[in-house]
């Protein structure tokens, strides 16, 4: 059916639905029959394909080639091929781990997408319910409001000045006015998509007004479904950190290949023999160096740490929509926050009123709102309007009864530019209009005021009285709204604001309190200690904003607050220069938010901005970290945001900043650990090769990289934040991976581990032969393997803090303890169990040699502790 060519009655009959929507049972049957309301996802790669992709990694290919050559040579010489089996076993284990880690990261991202799933207001069983958009079915009646994303293709059945932006489908950037009327074909075969003004399509957004619509098509049957291929095949982008690490891996690969070629050529020339056996042995030495140098697990470890950290954030009510936000959060220097619901509890209650007729004032406030009261006394809607409906209810003015007596026939919806809304209601033989909004803006539209039951001219003195009462309430940190009315002998010819909102009669004021969130006071304090400046932005009166901000500790006096009007009078150059003077902005327009963000960014500050309304989207997009509200936020703001707050709480932002710092800190710890470990392997192999002996074979290095590199690196990603984490200044976003002396730490720590490893080899050689000359020593190789394996494990404990002593850090990371125990047991098993030790080419060592190797490995802890001590003394 072409729903836009049919009237609503036929549409409902065709869909077997009604204006009351579907029952839960009907919806469930249709969902099972037709599937979810979601676009087809891109085809996921199979486990087998992922496995072979792991095997095609450059370093893995080199190892496989080495194993094949070794197998051929061993068969030709009738020698044991244990090396071949060990290399292939480790290669397979690495590939399996790679697939597992990829799957784990993917599942974490899917879980986050599940948490961030869009919801829609729908009529089910005759009442309004919030359901997941993917659970919508044809025949559902959905409620559309400004800021909502249209969840499916729908036929509009009610429109109150509703405008929808359809650029994603039609390319037309100007919002389209929507209506209910049936369309007709005028000598045309089809009505173009952009002209179907009684339809709303998936992928479009309501930008003004409100309405209701019946779902006509879902999922791949929608117009958006026809262009879903491009969306389904979109790939997940990498974060800046991951890009930097991939570049680092490429540089390391080129460097290692160069060193390998040099070592290969040097060794052959030194031997002066180009026989097959010599070439193979030399090739295996070069492969050893390659295996030692490349931190194969680096990118995977970073992805896993990021995904685990993001999952931790979600548990703290911060849902990350873009992985880049994780890194940026650790750099945040300015947090610009809305007041209502974020710094306050968003539980408004009317506590004061001013006006001649309280019942008329309460009636106006209740009817000129979109919150609804049911017969059980439950109110559903936006918190401020809920307070107004509850206020009327306390005076025995129940909204559901008022609606029956005075039904709404039209409206001019709320707009943040006008700061007011108007509704028109039928009353007996006339029509009455109620307008509510910011008192100062309402007064501008009034010519009269209600006194002693009569409308009298609004003189300057009376206007001053109202404004004085408004200030008195605002000084008590109350949110103040004004109400006015106007009678019409017949229905207004237009419901446009310009036509309705003039020559009004002022009724009165209500003052509401929205208590501050108790936890926000500590969060603001923590912000300041962390070098982060909190800034409050609100549409409220300046006096209210100053009172709340002072309670929270954001400002100390009113001179640090600025109104939107004052901001308009300040030039860009002056504002950019003086922006640090201000921490509160009151009575602001959406464009002011963009200006505030851009001014901070020009100062080089990393800025976060919160928002919930449609008009907040530009400022959220402009900010380095856009934060949408999960409860009160519109779909538009959630879609452009980098992070969504599930609880709309400022304290959650601070928790997310802390978690972001922990994640980045842990990633740096993992990077430092992996690079210093691999550097120690490179130095050890390089020095041994130059001196003419074998210290470790490729299979030994593969084992070390698999057991004593990968698992501790992942365990470091589970570290809790250090106690001084939130007392540090935000890190510089331009700082590289090796900033803050990390490069120097990698260098000296790599040299340190290689020194103790080489020492273990020479001591083992001496204890075996009783002399020091350089030659191949089975005992030396075994002790070097044990020392390097355990030195890297012990070194992972050093990495728990770059500067702090590990003796002062609480042991809250059981993963690292288990990594150490597991590595010690496995490494001991490899050198002690005859079958394994023969396969790896190890020699049985005495308990003394074993103890010496462990002591040398453990020495990395006191060495690093001494270096850290000097660092702390010098800093």
Secondary structure as UniProt FT lines:
FT   HELIX           3..5
FT   HELIX           8..15
FT   TURN            19..20
FT   HELIX           24..34
FT   HELIX           47..55
FT   HELIX           58..77
FT   HELIX           82..115
FT   STRAND          119..124
FT   TURN            125..126
FT   STRAND          127..132
FT   HELIX           133..135
FT   TURN            138..139
FT   STRAND          141..145
FT   TURN            146..147
FT   STRAND          153..165
FT   HELIX           167..170
FT   STRAND          176..177
FT   HELIX           193..195
FT   TURN            197..198
FT   STRAND          199..200
FT   TURN            202..203
FT   STRAND          205..217
FT   HELIX           219..221
FT   HELIX           224..227
FT   HELIX           228..232
FT   HELIX           240..271
FT   HELIX           276..293
FT   TURN            296..297
FT   HELIX           298..315
FT   TURN            316..317
FT   STRAND          318..320
FT   HELIX           324..329
FT   TURN            330..331
FT   STRAND          334..338
FT   TURN            340..343
FT   STRAND          349..355
FT   HELIX           358..367
FT   STRAND          372..373
FT   TURN            375..376
FT   STRAND          379..380
FT   HELIX           383..394
FT   TURN            395..396
FT   HELIX           399..405
FT   STRAND          408..415
FT   TURN            416..419
FT   STRAND          420..427
FT   TURN            428..429
FT   STRAND          430..437
FT   HELIX           439..444
FT   STRAND          446..451
FT   TURN            452..453
FT   STRAND          454..457
FT   HELIX           460..475
FT   TURN            476..477
FT   STRAND          479..488
FT   HELIX           497..500
FT   STRAND          504..513
FT   HELIX           518..529
FT   TURN            530..531
FT   STRAND          533..537
FT   HELIX           542..552
FT   HELIX           558..560
FT   STRAND          561..563
FT   HELIX           564..568
FT   HELIX           572..578
FT   HELIX           579..581
FT   STRAND          584..586
FT   HELIX           590..602
FT   TURN            603..604
FT   STRAND          607..611
FT   HELIX           614..616
FT   HELIX           617..622
FT   STRAND          625..629
FT   TURN            630..632
FT   HELIX           635..640
FT   STRAND          643..645
FT   TURN            646..647
FT   HELIX           650..691
FT   HELIX           698..703
FT   HELIX           704..710
FT   HELIX           711..716
FT   TURN            717..718
FT   TURN            723..724
FT   HELIX           725..727
FT   TURN            733..734
FT   TURN            737..741
FT   HELIX           742..769
FT   HELIX           778..798
FT   TURN            799..800
FT   HELIX           806..808
FT   HELIX           814..832
FT   HELIX           834..840
FT   HELIX           847..874
//
